[in-house]
Amino acid sequence: MLAISDLIVSCGRTTAVSSVSIDVAKGTSVCVVGPNGAGKSSLMLAVAGALKFSGDVRIDGRSVRGMAPEDICWLGLAMVPEGRGIFPFLSVQENLMLGSRVRRGQRTIDIGPEDIYARFPVLKERRHSPAGKLSGGEQQQLSISRALMTSPKLLLIDEPSLGLAPLMVAKVYEFLGELKAEGMTMLIVEQNLNRALSFSDQIHVLRQGRVRASGATSALRDSKSFLEEAYFGFGSDQETAEGAGAR
């Protein structure tokens, strides 16, 4: 579904992402984890077309290099940005309906406002209220829901648990688990390594713009010390691993 090949993203004289390659198979959930400043958000923005890059990004086999973000969206990609990106002065329902303006003919998940309200009753209760009046967790629910209103086949989510209380984090990931069970393909940026291990099918550890470790989650769960070395950079500076037995 998504093939990222030798991606390089530069911000001025700084290289934020250096030669990163990640594949996301249809119907799987892949987590990119790493500390602050690792290049995770730059990676996501490049895939979504908001940052220029060298290398290649393909969605369903089609290269999106040089395409505008709105054109990439029409291919079936929806992004939930870090910081949620809701429109605070529009109502909850108006935010949702903005998502419905982009509707693809071939949908992975066909979802409407009533489906959203059934999953998140609090959004229904406050559907006529300004979105800026919602709590952080409620805004995150709205941001994910608005992305789903585009009926995407590929969902990018940047830091879904950022700034949320543990109870709300659990609720958000419960919702993401439902989407996963329904066949949604997801690339998720997450700082919490334990959460990524419990949710994803595959993990890539990004530090200083490079992939330092990667592999199937099932193989890496018993190699947490290896992942922590890659995450924090202590010990030997290892590159990538096919699985737990590779190092």
Secondary structure, 3 states (H helix, E strand, C coil): CEEEEEEEEEECCEEEEEEEEEEECCCCEEEEECCCCCCHHHHHHHHCCCCCCEEEEEECCEECCCCCHHHHHHCCEEEECCCCCCCCCCEHHHHHHHHHCCCCCCCCCCCCHHHHHHHCHHHHHCCCCEHHHCCHHHHHHHHHHHHHCCCCCEEEEECCCCCCCHHHHHHHHHHHHHHHHCCCEEEEEECCHHHHHHHCCEEEEEECCEEEEEEEHHHHCCCHHHHHHHHHCCCCCCCCCCCHHHC
